[in-house]
């Protein structure tokens, strides 16, 4: 697992879909490798997230791009969805973006 500069990422209001998936798995998006992108858990989360963003609208979208992975979403909205709707296991740092989330 990469060391993530959480101070930097948590100050960003929007991230790309790919960056959100990486952060949810504890991968630093700036240091992500091809191997990270090929991980089954990354690909599964990415596929689900793209479907949710474009077909269900459960996450606030900041901008769309022809390359879905580069479309931008609001990080706090993503964190709330990841934790409270699909119940993904995520780094504790993402949990700080969701009000009312208890840390275990």
N, C-alpha and C positions, 0 to 999 in steps of 0.2 A: 504494500500500500504506500502510495506517495505521500510525502509531507505536503499538506495543503496550507496555503497562506489564507486561512479562514478570515483574518482581519480584512483582507482585500476582497474576497468573494462575498462576504456577508454585507459589504457596503454597496455592492452592485444591486441596483433594483431589478435589472433584467439580465438574463443569460440566454445562451442558445439552448436549444433542446439537447444537443449533444453535451454541452457543458453541465446541464442539470443532471443528466443521466450519470455522468462521470462523478459529480459531487455526491450524488445519492449513494454511490458505491465506495466513496472514500478515495477516489482517484483524482489527482490534480489535473484539471483540464489542460493546463499549460504544459504538462509533462506527459500527457497521454501518449502511449505508443500504439502501433498497429496491433500489437498483441492484446492490449487493453480493449481496443475497439472490437476485436474478434471474440472476446469473452462471451460465453453464452448468456450470462446474467446481464451484461451490458446490452447485448443485442435484444434480449427479451424486454428489458425496460424501455429501450429506445423505440421498439415497435409499438408497445402499448402506449407510450407517451405521445407518439405521433398520431396514433388513432384517436386518442382522447382530445388532443389539441385541435385537430382538424375536423373531427366528426361529432364530438360530444360537447365541446365548449366548457369543460369543467375547470379549465385553467385559463387565467387571463393571459391573452396573447398581446405582446407589444408590437410585433411586426412579423410578417410572413415572408418567406424567401422561397424561390423555386426549389432550392435544396432544403427539404423539410428539416433536416438536422440543424440547419443554420437559422431557422426561424427563432425569434426571441420571445421568451415568456417571462412573466414576473416571478422572481425567485421565491418570494413569500407565498404566492399562490401555489406554486409548484410544491413547496415544502408542506403546505397544509394538505394538499391532495395526496402526496406521497405518504404522509404519516397517518392521516385520518380517514382517507377513502380506500386506498389500496394496502395500507398497513405495511409498507416496505420497511425493512430494517435499514436505517440510515445513520450516518454519523451524528453524534449528539449536537454538533454545531448547527446542523440544519434545524434541529428541534427548537433552537432558540428563536427562530423566525415565526414560530406558531404559538400564538398566545393560548394559554390554558393547557399546553402540553406538559405533562409531568415527565421528568427525566427519571429513568430507573437505573 
